[in-house]
């Protein structure tokens, strides 16, 4: 999957905003304790730095895989832990510039996959929120539709990862739906037992979409959401 142009622009703009923010953090010069007549940099605007640091972490958490993100955090903490803590904003600006170049050159591995995974989990969170609160009689219906849409999107991406990729559309151009995607992937990406479980969730989604609410319960949807989340995690979708 190629990254949508709008999202690509948002990421690049965020890099630029953070770089500018880091460069503009207030600083001042004062006398060195060791060398009274020498002027040294004394970073002091802690509030601005905290905002800049948090923004940097949030951006990198969306662009780097687990180990890569942990290394970035370690680097930031090392900058802060040294005697030259006051130089941390400038060191982090340098880090951001490097990651921006890597991003523009396509060197951040599996970025599209990670962005899609983030979006999927955001939608699954929304499905869970529909089941929270006072529990209206039919709030589990839209939750089932939303969770099913996330599952269908995940299966399409799983089809694209196969060697060779599995077509997600019929010859006439119409997209394959949940059960057809499951049929295509069964035996290649997962077992028949897994396919059976996926079909049970597909049936709930289809019933919810057609208003056949007598075919499933709130508990069924809760189990469905939990199961889809496990499936997405298992297949890194």
VEXLOZA-715477 format. One record per residue (C-alpha): z, y, x; residue number from 1. Coordinates in steps of 0.2 Angstrom, whole numbers, always signed. Layout:
% residues N
<r zz="Z" yy="Y" xx="X" resi="NUM"/>
...
//
This chain:
% residues 237
<r zz="+0" yy="+0" xx="+0" resi="1"/>
<r zz="-4" yy="+17" xx="+6" resi="2"/>
<r zz="+9" yy="+31" xx="+4" resi="3"/>
<r zz="+4" yy="+43" xx="-10" resi="4"/>
<r zz="-1" yy="+60" xx="-4" resi="5"/>
<r zz="+12" yy="+69" xx="-13" resi="6"/>
<r zz="+26" yy="+58" xx="-6" resi="7"/>
<r zz="+18" yy="+59" xx="+12" resi="8"/>
<r zz="+19" yy="+78" xx="+10" resi="9"/>
<r zz="+37" yy="+78" xx="+4" resi="10"/>
<r zz="+42" yy="+68" xx="+19" resi="11"/>
<r zz="+33" yy="+79" xx="+32" resi="12"/>
<r zz="+40" yy="+95" xx="+23" resi="13"/>
<r zz="+58" yy="+87" xx="+24" resi="14"/>
<r zz="+56" yy="+84" xx="+43" resi="15"/>
<r zz="+50" yy="+102" xx="+45" resi="16"/>
<r zz="+65" yy="+109" xx="+34" resi="17"/>
<r zz="+78" yy="+99" xx="+44" resi="18"/>
<r zz="+70" yy="+104" xx="+61" resi="19"/>
<r zz="+71" yy="+122" xx="+56" resi="20"/>
<r zz="+88" yy="+120" xx="+49" resi="21"/>
<r zz="+95" yy="+113" xx="+65" resi="22"/>
<r zz="+87" yy="+126" xx="+75" resi="23"/>
<r zz="+95" yy="+140" xx="+65" resi="24"/>
<r zz="+112" yy="+133" xx="+65" resi="25"/>
<r zz="+123" yy="+148" xx="+70" resi="26"/>
<r zz="+130" yy="+148" xx="+88" resi="27"/>
<r zz="+138" yy="+159" xx="+100" resi="28"/>
<r zz="+141" yy="+161" xx="+118" resi="29"/>
<r zz="+158" yy="+163" xx="+126" resi="30"/>
<r zz="+166" yy="+162" xx="+143" resi="31"/>
<r zz="+169" yy="+146" xx="+152" resi="32"/>
<r zz="+187" yy="+140" xx="+154" resi="33"/>
<r zz="+182" yy="+132" xx="+171" resi="34"/>
<r zz="+172" yy="+147" xx="+176" resi="35"/>
<r zz="+179" yy="+163" xx="+168" resi="36"/>
<r zz="+164" yy="+173" xx="+173" resi="37"/>
<r zz="+151" yy="+161" xx="+166" resi="38"/>
<r zz="+144" yy="+162" xx="+149" resi="39"/>
<r zz="+142" yy="+145" xx="+140" resi="40"/>
<r zz="+136" yy="+140" xx="+123" resi="41"/>
<r zz="+150" yy="+137" xx="+110" resi="42"/>
<r zz="+143" yy="+129" xx="+94" resi="43"/>
<r zz="+155" yy="+133" xx="+79" resi="44"/>
<r zz="+146" yy="+133" xx="+62" resi="45"/>
<r zz="+154" yy="+116" xx="+56" resi="46"/>
<r zz="+148" yy="+118" xx="+38" resi="47"/>
<r zz="+130" yy="+121" xx="+42" resi="48"/>
<r zz="+130" yy="+107" xx="+55" resi="49"/>
<r zz="+138" yy="+95" xx="+42" resi="50"/>
<r zz="+124" yy="+99" xx="+30" resi="51"/>
<r zz="+111" yy="+97" xx="+43" resi="52"/>
<r zz="+118" yy="+80" xx="+49" resi="53"/>
<r zz="+119" yy="+73" xx="+31" resi="54"/>
<r zz="+101" yy="+78" xx="+27" resi="55"/>
<r zz="+95" yy="+70" xx="+43" resi="56"/>
<r zz="+105" yy="+54" xx="+39" resi="57"/>
<r zz="+98" yy="+54" xx="+21" resi="58"/>
<r zz="+80" yy="+56" xx="+27" resi="59"/>
<r zz="+81" yy="+43" xx="+41" resi="60"/>
<r zz="+89" yy="+30" xx="+30" resi="61"/>
<r zz="+73" yy="+30" xx="+19" resi="62"/>
<r zz="+62" yy="+29" xx="+34" resi="63"/>
<r zz="+70" yy="+16" xx="+45" resi="64"/>
<r zz="+74" yy="-2" xx="+43" resi="65"/>
<r zz="+93" yy="-7" xx="+45" resi="66"/>
<r zz="+94" yy="-10" xx="+64" resi="67"/>
<r zz="+83" yy="+6" xx="+67" resi="68"/>
<r zz="+94" yy="+17" xx="+55" resi="69"/>
<r zz="+110" yy="+10" xx="+63" resi="70"/>
<r zz="+103" yy="+15" xx="+81" resi="71"/>
<r zz="+99" yy="+32" xx="+75" resi="72"/>
<r zz="+117" yy="+34" xx="+68" resi="73"/>
<r zz="+124" yy="+28" xx="+85" resi="74"/>
<r zz="+113" yy="+40" xx="+94" resi="75"/>
<r zz="+120" yy="+55" xx="+83" resi="76"/>
<r zz="+138" yy="+49" xx="+86" resi="77"/>
<r zz="+135" yy="+48" xx="+105" resi="78"/>
<r zz="+129" yy="+66" xx="+105" resi="79"/>
<r zz="+144" yy="+71" xx="+96" resi="80"/>
<r zz="+156" yy="+61" xx="+106" resi="81"/>
<r zz="+151" yy="+69" xx="+123" resi="82"/>
<r zz="+159" yy="+84" xx="+130" resi="83"/>
<r zz="+143" yy="+94" xx="+125" resi="84"/>
<r zz="+146" yy="+91" xx="+107" resi="85"/>
<r zz="+140" yy="+109" xx="+104" resi="86"/>
<r zz="+123" yy="+103" xx="+109" resi="87"/>
<r zz="+122" yy="+90" xx="+95" resi="88"/>
<r zz="+111" yy="+100" xx="+83" resi="89"/>
<r zz="+98" yy="+103" xx="+97" resi="90"/>
<r zz="+99" yy="+84" xx="+102" resi="91"/>
<r zz="+96" yy="+79" xx="+84" resi="92"/>
<r zz="+82" yy="+91" xx="+82" resi="93"/>
<r zz="+74" yy="+83" xx="+96" resi="94"/>
<r zz="+77" yy="+66" xx="+88" resi="95"/>
<r zz="+69" yy="+72" xx="+72" resi="96"/>
<r zz="+53" yy="+79" xx="+81" resi="97"/>
<r zz="+51" yy="+61" xx="+89" resi="98"/>
<r zz="+53" yy="+52" xx="+72" resi="99"/>
<r zz="+41" yy="+64" xx="+64" resi="100"/>
<r zz="+27" yy="+60" xx="+77" resi="101"/>
<r zz="+31" yy="+42" xx="+75" resi="102"/>
<r zz="+29" yy="+44" xx="+56" resi="103"/>
<r zz="+13" yy="+54" xx="+57" resi="104"/>
<r zz="+5" yy="+40" xx="+69" resi="105"/>
<r zz="+11" yy="+26" xx="+58" resi="106"/>
<r zz="+23" yy="+19" xx="+70" resi="107"/>
<r zz="+37" yy="+17" xx="+58" resi="108"/>
<r zz="+36" yy="-1" xx="+53" resi="109"/>
<r zz="+35" yy="-6" xx="+35" resi="110"/>
<r zz="+38" yy="+11" xx="+28" resi="111"/>
<r zz="+28" yy="+8" xx="+12" resi="112"/>
<r zz="+38" yy="-7" xx="+9" resi="113"/>
<r zz="+54" yy="+2" xx="+11" resi="114"/>
<r zz="+49" yy="+16" xx="+0" resi="115"/>
<r zz="+44" yy="+4" xx="-13" resi="116"/>
<r zz="+60" yy="-5" xx="-12" resi="117"/>
<r zz="+70" yy="+11" xx="-13" resi="118"/>
<r zz="+61" yy="+15" xx="-29" resi="119"/>
<r zz="+63" yy="-2" xx="-36" resi="120"/>
<r zz="+82" yy="-2" xx="-34" resi="121"/>
<r zz="+83" yy="+16" xx="-41" resi="122"/>
<r zz="+75" yy="+9" xx="-57" resi="123"/>
<r zz="+86" yy="-6" xx="-57" resi="124"/>
<r zz="+101" yy="+6" xx="-56" resi="125"/>
<r zz="+94" yy="+15" xx="-71" resi="126"/>
<r zz="+93" yy="-1" xx="-81" resi="127"/>
<r zz="+111" yy="-5" xx="-76" resi="128"/>
<r zz="+116" yy="+12" xx="-82" resi="129"/>
<r zz="+108" yy="+9" xx="-99" resi="130"/>
<r zz="+121" yy="-5" xx="-101" resi="131"/>
<r zz="+136" yy="+6" xx="-96" resi="132"/>
<r zz="+146" yy="+17" xx="-107" resi="133"/>
<r zz="+150" yy="+14" xx="-126" resi="134"/>
<r zz="+137" yy="+0" xx="-127" resi="135"/>
<r zz="+126" yy="+5" xx="-142" resi="136"/>
<r zz="+119" yy="-9" xx="-152" resi="137"/>
<r zz="+101" yy="-9" xx="-144" resi="138"/>
<r zz="+103" yy="-1" xx="-127" resi="139"/>
<r zz="+99" yy="-18" xx="-119" resi="140"/>
<r zz="+82" yy="-17" xx="-126" resi="141"/>
<r zz="+75" yy="-3" xx="-115" resi="142"/>
<r zz="+85" yy="-10" xx="-100" resi="143"/>
<r zz="+75" yy="-26" xx="-102" resi="144"/>
<r zz="+59" yy="-17" xx="-102" resi="145"/>
<r zz="+63" yy="-7" xx="-87" resi="146"/>
<r zz="+69" yy="-22" xx="-77" resi="147"/>
<r zz="+54" yy="-32" xx="-82" resi="148"/>
<r zz="+43" yy="-18" xx="-76" resi="149"/>
<r zz="+51" yy="-18" xx="-59" resi="150"/>
<r zz="+49" yy="-37" xx="-58" resi="151"/>
<r zz="+31" yy="-36" xx="-62" resi="152"/>
<r zz="+28" yy="-22" xx="-49" resi="153"/>
<r zz="+37" yy="-33" xx="-36" resi="154"/>
<r zz="+27" yy="-48" xx="-40" resi="155"/>
<r zz="+11" yy="-38" xx="-37" resi="156"/>
<r zz="+17" yy="-33" xx="-20" resi="157"/>
<r zz="+21" yy="-51" xx="-16" resi="158"/>
<r zz="+4" yy="-56" xx="-21" resi="159"/>
<r zz="-3" yy="-43" xx="-9" resi="160"/>
<r zz="+7" yy="-50" xx="+6" resi="161"/>
<r zz="+0" yy="-68" xx="+4" resi="162"/>
<r zz="-13" yy="-74" xx="+16" resi="163"/>
<r zz="-26" yy="-72" xx="+9" resi="164"/>
<r zz="-20" yy="-59" xx="-3" resi="165"/>
<r zz="-19" yy="-65" xx="-22" resi="166"/>
<r zz="-29" yy="-54" xx="-34" resi="167"/>
<r zz="-18" yy="-44" xx="-46" resi="168"/>
<r zz="-32" yy="-41" xx="-57" resi="169"/>
<r zz="-44" yy="-51" xx="-67" resi="170"/>
<r zz="-63" yy="-51" xx="-63" resi="171"/>
<r zz="-66" yy="-38" xx="-77" resi="172"/>
<r zz="-53" yy="-26" xx="-69" resi="173"/>
<r zz="-39" yy="-29" xx="-81" resi="174"/>
<r zz="-22" yy="-31" xx="-72" resi="175"/>
<r zz="-13" yy="-48" xx="-73" resi="176"/>
<r zz="+3" yy="-48" xx="-82" resi="177"/>
<r zz="+20" yy="-55" xx="-78" resi="178"/>
<r zz="+17" yy="-74" xx="-82" resi="179"/>
<r zz="-1" yy="-73" xx="-74" resi="180"/>
<r zz="+7" yy="-66" xx="-58" resi="181"/>
<r zz="+20" yy="-80" xx="-58" resi="182"/>
<r zz="+7" yy="-93" xx="-61" resi="183"/>
<r zz="-3" yy="-87" xx="-46" resi="184"/>
<r zz="+12" yy="-86" xx="-34" resi="185"/>
<r zz="+21" yy="-102" xx="-39" resi="186"/>
<r zz="+18" yy="-115" xx="-25" resi="187"/>
<r zz="+13" yy="-102" xx="-13" resi="188"/>
<r zz="+27" yy="-89" xx="-12" resi="189"/>
<r zz="+41" yy="-99" xx="-22" resi="190"/>
<r zz="+45" yy="-116" xx="-30" resi="191"/>
<r zz="+42" yy="-121" xx="-48" resi="192"/>
<r zz="+61" yy="-120" xx="-51" resi="193"/>
<r zz="+60" yy="-101" xx="-46" resi="194"/>
<r zz="+44" yy="-99" xx="-57" resi="195"/>
<r zz="+54" yy="-106" xx="-72" resi="196"/>
<r zz="+68" yy="-93" xx="-69" resi="197"/>
<r zz="+55" yy="-79" xx="-67" resi="198"/>
<r zz="+46" yy="-84" xx="-84" resi="199"/>
<r zz="+63" yy="-84" xx="-93" resi="200"/>
<r zz="+65" yy="-65" xx="-88" resi="201"/>
<r zz="+47" yy="-62" xx="-92" resi="202"/>
<r zz="+50" yy="-69" xx="-109" resi="203"/>
<r zz="+64" yy="-57" xx="-112" resi="204"/>
<r zz="+54" yy="-42" xx="-106" resi="205"/>
<r zz="+40" yy="-47" xx="-117" resi="206"/>
<r zz="+51" yy="-49" xx="-132" resi="207"/>
<r zz="+59" yy="-32" xx="-129" resi="208"/>
<r zz="+42" yy="-24" xx="-127" resi="209"/>
<r zz="+37" yy="-31" xx="-144" resi="210"/>
<r zz="+53" yy="-27" xx="-153" resi="211"/>
<r zz="+58" yy="-45" xx="-155" resi="212"/>
<r zz="+76" yy="-42" xx="-151" resi="213"/>
<r zz="+82" yy="-58" xx="-160" resi="214"/>
<r zz="+76" yy="-68" xx="-146" resi="215"/>
<r zz="+88" yy="-62" xx="-133" resi="216"/>
<r zz="+106" yy="-55" xx="-131" resi="217"/>
<r zz="+114" yy="-41" xx="-121" resi="218"/>
<r zz="+122" yy="-55" xx="-110" resi="219"/>
<r zz="+104" yy="-61" xx="-107" resi="220"/>
<r zz="+98" yy="-44" xx="-101" resi="221"/>
<r zz="+114" yy="-42" xx="-90" resi="222"/>
<r zz="+110" yy="-59" xx="-81" resi="223"/>
<r zz="+92" yy="-54" xx="-80" resi="224"/>
<r zz="+95" yy="-38" xx="-71" resi="225"/>
<r zz="+107" yy="-47" xx="-59" resi="226"/>
<r zz="+94" yy="-60" xx="-56" resi="227"/>
<r zz="+80" yy="-48" xx="-53" resi="228"/>
<r zz="+90" yy="-39" xx="-40" resi="229"/>
<r zz="+94" yy="-55" xx="-31" resi="230"/>
<r zz="+75" yy="-59" xx="-31" resi="231"/>
<r zz="+70" yy="-42" xx="-24" resi="232"/>
<r zz="+83" yy="-44" xx="-10" resi="233"/>
<r zz="+78" yy="-62" xx="-6" resi="234"/>
<r zz="+59" yy="-57" xx="-5" resi="235"/>
<r zz="+62" yy="-40" xx="+3" resi="236"/>
<r zz="+53" yy="-31" xx="-12" resi="237"/>
//
